[in-house]
Amino acid sequence: MSKLVKRLLLFFIGIPLIFLLVIFKEGNHIPLHIGICIFAILAVYELHSILKIKIEVQSLWIPLFLTGLITITSFLTHSFGISEKWLIISFAFAVFF
């Protein structure tokens, strides 16, 4: 598939899908938060794959776990009113780990 076709598919399918997820307010934007969590974990996996070619990196489960922890804590904080201190704690844990 050519780059042009990939970009057109992203424009005509991906962008409207993102808008629908933002507009869909059922359950405090649960589908949007699930999508953010999935794409954040996929981005960490891709970055890990790129970096391990050039430099020595830590095992994959650590950044995947920490990324999931931050995104899930953010979802719980904004959707269910859990104290923001847990978001700060999870972010600090991920930075200093």
CNS distance restraints for C-alpha pairs under 8 A (distance, minus, plus):
assign (resid   1 and name CA) (resid   5 and name CA) 6.47 0.50 0.50
assign (resid   1 and name CA) (resid   6 and name CA) 6.90 0.50 0.50
assign (resid   2 and name CA) (resid   6 and name CA) 6.46 0.50 0.50
assign (resid   3 and name CA) (resid   7 and name CA) 6.14 0.50 0.50
assign (resid   4 and name CA) (resid   8 and name CA) 6.13 0.50 0.50
assign (resid   5 and name CA) (resid   9 and name CA) 6.09 0.50 0.50
assign (resid   6 and name CA) (resid  10 and name CA) 6.20 0.50 0.50
assign (resid   7 and name CA) (resid  11 and name CA) 6.15 0.50 0.50
assign (resid   8 and name CA) (resid  12 and name CA) 6.06 0.50 0.50
assign (resid   9 and name CA) (resid  13 and name CA) 5.59 0.50 0.50
assign (resid   9 and name CA) (resid  14 and name CA) 7.03 0.50 0.50
assign (resid  10 and name CA) (resid  14 and name CA) 4.60 0.50 0.50
assign (resid  10 and name CA) (resid  15 and name CA) 6.53 0.50 0.50
assign (resid  11 and name CA) (resid  15 and name CA) 5.46 0.50 0.50
assign (resid  11 and name CA) (resid  16 and name CA) 7.78 0.50 0.50
assign (resid  12 and name CA) (resid  16 and name CA) 6.74 0.50 0.50
assign (resid  13 and name CA) (resid  17 and name CA) 6.19 0.50 0.50
assign (resid  14 and name CA) (resid  18 and name CA) 6.29 0.50 0.50
assign (resid  15 and name CA) (resid  19 and name CA) 6.37 0.50 0.50
assign (resid  16 and name CA) (resid  20 and name CA) 6.14 0.50 0.50
assign (resid  17 and name CA) (resid  21 and name CA) 6.26 0.50 0.50
assign (resid  18 and name CA) (resid  22 and name CA) 6.30 0.50 0.50
assign (resid  19 and name CA) (resid  23 and name CA) 6.11 0.50 0.50
assign (resid  20 and name CA) (resid  24 and name CA) 5.88 0.50 0.50
assign (resid  21 and name CA) (resid  29 and name CA) 7.34 0.50 0.50
assign (resid  21 and name CA) (resid  31 and name CA) 6.41 0.50 0.50
assign (resid  21 and name CA) (resid  32 and name CA) 5.27 0.50 0.50
assign (resid  22 and name CA) (resid  29 and name CA) 7.04 0.50 0.50
assign (resid  22 and name CA) (resid  32 and name CA) 6.39 0.50 0.50
assign (resid  24 and name CA) (resid  29 and name CA) 6.39 0.50 0.50
assign (resid  25 and name CA) (resid  29 and name CA) 4.94 0.50 0.50
assign (resid  25 and name CA) (resid  30 and name CA) 8.00 0.50 0.50
assign (resid  26 and name CA) (resid  30 and name CA) 7.14 0.50 0.50
assign (resid  28 and name CA) (resid  79 and name CA) 5.55 0.50 0.50
assign (resid  29 and name CA) (resid  33 and name CA) 6.35 0.50 0.50
assign (resid  29 and name CA) (resid  79 and name CA) 7.92 0.50 0.50
assign (resid  30 and name CA) (resid  34 and name CA) 6.14 0.50 0.50
assign (resid  31 and name CA) (resid  35 and name CA) 6.14 0.50 0.50
assign (resid  32 and name CA) (resid  36 and name CA) 6.16 0.50 0.50
assign (resid  33 and name CA) (resid  37 and name CA) 6.14 0.50 0.50
assign (resid  33 and name CA) (resid  71 and name CA) 7.95 0.50 0.50
assign (resid  33 and name CA) (resid  75 and name CA) 6.32 0.50 0.50
assign (resid  34 and name CA) (resid  38 and name CA) 6.20 0.50 0.50
assign (resid  35 and name CA) (resid  39 and name CA) 6.08 0.50 0.50
assign (resid  36 and name CA) (resid  40 and name CA) 5.95 0.50 0.50
assign (resid  36 and name CA) (resid  71 and name CA) 7.59 0.50 0.50
assign (resid  37 and name CA) (resid  41 and name CA) 6.24 0.50 0.50
assign (resid  37 and name CA) (resid  68 and name CA) 6.51 0.50 0.50
assign (resid  37 and name CA) (resid  71 and name CA) 5.72 0.50 0.50
assign (resid  37 and name CA) (resid  72 and name CA) 7.19 0.50 0.50
assign (resid  38 and name CA) (resid  42 and name CA) 6.20 0.50 0.50
assign (resid  39 and name CA) (resid  43 and name CA) 6.00 0.50 0.50
assign (resid  40 and name CA) (resid  44 and name CA) 6.29 0.50 0.50
assign (resid  40 and name CA) (resid  67 and name CA) 6.92 0.50 0.50
assign (resid  40 and name CA) (resid  68 and name CA) 7.84 0.50 0.50
assign (resid  40 and name CA) (resid  71 and name CA) 7.98 0.50 0.50
assign (resid  41 and name CA) (resid  45 and name CA) 6.25 0.50 0.50
assign (resid  41 and name CA) (resid  64 and name CA) 5.94 0.50 0.50
assign (resid  41 and name CA) (resid  67 and name CA) 6.40 0.50 0.50
assign (resid  41 and name CA) (resid  68 and name CA) 6.74 0.50 0.50
assign (resid  42 and name CA) (resid  46 and name CA) 6.20 0.50 0.50
assign (resid  43 and name CA) (resid  47 and name CA) 6.08 0.50 0.50
assign (resid  44 and name CA) (resid  48 and name CA) 6.00 0.50 0.50
assign (resid  44 and name CA) (resid  63 and name CA) 6.92 0.50 0.50
assign (resid  44 and name CA) (resid  64 and name CA) 6.56 0.50 0.50
assign (resid  44 and name CA) (resid  67 and name CA) 7.64 0.50 0.50
assign (resid  45 and name CA) (resid  49 and name CA) 6.21 0.50 0.50
assign (resid  45 and name CA) (resid  60 and name CA) 7.41 0.50 0.50
assign (resid  45 and name CA) (resid  64 and name CA) 7.31 0.50 0.50
assign (resid  46 and name CA) (resid  50 and name CA) 6.29 0.50 0.50
assign (resid  47 and name CA) (resid  51 and name CA) 6.08 0.50 0.50
assign (resid  48 and name CA) (resid  52 and name CA) 5.98 0.50 0.50
assign (resid  48 and name CA) (resid  57 and name CA) 7.59 0.50 0.50
assign (resid  48 and name CA) (resid  60 and name CA) 7.05 0.50 0.50
assign (resid  49 and name CA) (resid  53 and name CA) 6.99 0.50 0.50
assign (resid  50 and name CA) (resid  54 and name CA) 7.58 0.50 0.50
assign (resid  51 and name CA) (resid  55 and name CA) 5.96 0.50 0.50
assign (resid  51 and name CA) (resid  56 and name CA) 7.75 0.50 0.50
assign (resid  51 and name CA) (resid  57 and name CA) 7.17 0.50 0.50
assign (resid  52 and name CA) (resid  56 and name CA) 5.77 0.50 0.50
assign (resid  52 and name CA) (resid  57 and name CA) 5.81 0.50 0.50
assign (resid  58 and name CA) (resid  62 and name CA) 7.44 0.50 0.50
assign (resid  59 and name CA) (resid  63 and name CA) 7.94 0.50 0.50
assign (resid  60 and name CA) (resid  64 and name CA) 6.41 0.50 0.50
assign (resid  61 and name CA) (resid  65 and name CA) 5.89 0.50 0.50
assign (resid  62 and name CA) (resid  66 and name CA) 6.22 0.50 0.50
assign (resid  63 and name CA) (resid  67 and name CA) 5.95 0.50 0.50
assign (resid  64 and name CA) (resid  68 and name CA) 6.13 0.50 0.50
assign (resid  65 and name CA) (resid  69 and name CA) 6.04 0.50 0.50
assign (resid  66 and name CA) (resid  70 and name CA) 6.25 0.50 0.50
assign (resid  66 and name CA) (resid  94 and name CA) 5.62 0.50 0.50
assign (resid  67 and name CA) (resid  71 and name CA) 6.27 0.50 0.50
assign (resid  67 and name CA) (resid  94 and name CA) 7.92 0.50 0.50
assign (resid  68 and name CA) (resid  72 and name CA) 5.91 0.50 0.50
assign (resid  69 and name CA) (resid  73 and name CA) 5.93 0.50 0.50
assign (resid  69 and name CA) (resid  90 and name CA) 6.73 0.50 0.50
assign (resid  70 and name CA) (resid  74 and name CA) 6.06 0.50 0.50
assign (resid  70 and name CA) (resid  87 and name CA) 6.93 0.50 0.50
assign (resid  70 and name CA) (resid  90 and name CA) 5.91 0.50 0.50
assign (resid  70 and name CA) (resid  91 and name CA) 6.15 0.50 0.50
assign (resid  70 and name CA) (resid  94 and name CA) 7.84 0.50 0.50
assign (resid  71 and name CA) (resid  75 and name CA) 6.19 0.50 0.50
assign (resid  72 and name CA) (resid  76 and name CA) 6.20 0.50 0.50
assign (resid  73 and name CA) (resid  77 and name CA) 6.03 0.50 0.50
assign (resid  73 and name CA) (resid  86 and name CA) 6.97 0.50 0.50
assign (resid  73 and name CA) (resid  87 and name CA) 5.64 0.50 0.50
assign (resid  73 and name CA) (resid  90 and name CA) 7.25 0.50 0.50
assign (resid  74 and name CA) (resid  78 and name CA) 6.18 0.50 0.50
assign (resid  74 and name CA) (resid  87 and name CA) 6.02 0.50 0.50
assign (resid  75 and name CA) (resid  79 and name CA) 5.76 0.50 0.50
assign (resid  75 and name CA) (resid  80 and name CA) 7.89 0.50 0.50
assign (resid  76 and name CA) (resid  80 and name CA) 5.36 0.50 0.50
assign (resid  76 and name CA) (resid  81 and name CA) 6.92 0.50 0.50
assign (resid  76 and name CA) (resid  82 and name CA) 6.14 0.50 0.50
assign (resid  77 and name CA) (resid  81 and name CA) 5.17 0.50 0.50
assign (resid  77 and name CA) (resid  82 and name CA) 4.55 0.50 0.50
assign (resid  77 and name CA) (resid  83 and name CA) 6.23 0.50 0.50
assign (resid  77 and name CA) (resid  84 and name CA) 6.03 0.50 0.50
assign (resid  77 and name CA) (resid  86 and name CA) 7.81 0.50 0.50
assign (resid  77 and name CA) (resid  87 and name CA) 7.00 0.50 0.50
assign (resid  78 and name CA) (resid  82 and name CA) 7.39 0.50 0.50
assign (resid  82 and name CA) (resid  86 and name CA) 7.65 0.50 0.50
assign (resid  83 and name CA) (resid  87 and name CA) 7.76 0.50 0.50
assign (resid  84 and name CA) (resid  88 and name CA) 6.50 0.50 0.50
assign (resid  85 and name CA) (resid  89 and name CA) 6.04 0.50 0.50
assign (resid  86 and name CA) (resid  90 and name CA) 6.04 0.50 0.50
assign (resid  87 and name CA) (resid  91 and name CA) 6.13 0.50 0.50
assign (resid  88 and name CA) (resid  92 and name CA) 6.03 0.50 0.50
assign (resid  89 and name CA) (resid  93 and name CA) 6.01 0.50 0.50
assign (resid  90 and name CA) (resid  94 and name CA) 6.19 0.50 0.50
assign (resid  91 and name CA) (resid  95 and name CA) 6.20 0.50 0.50
assign (resid  92 and name CA) (resid  96 and name CA) 6.07 0.50 0.50
assign (resid  93 and name CA) (resid  97 and name CA) 5.80 0.50 0.50
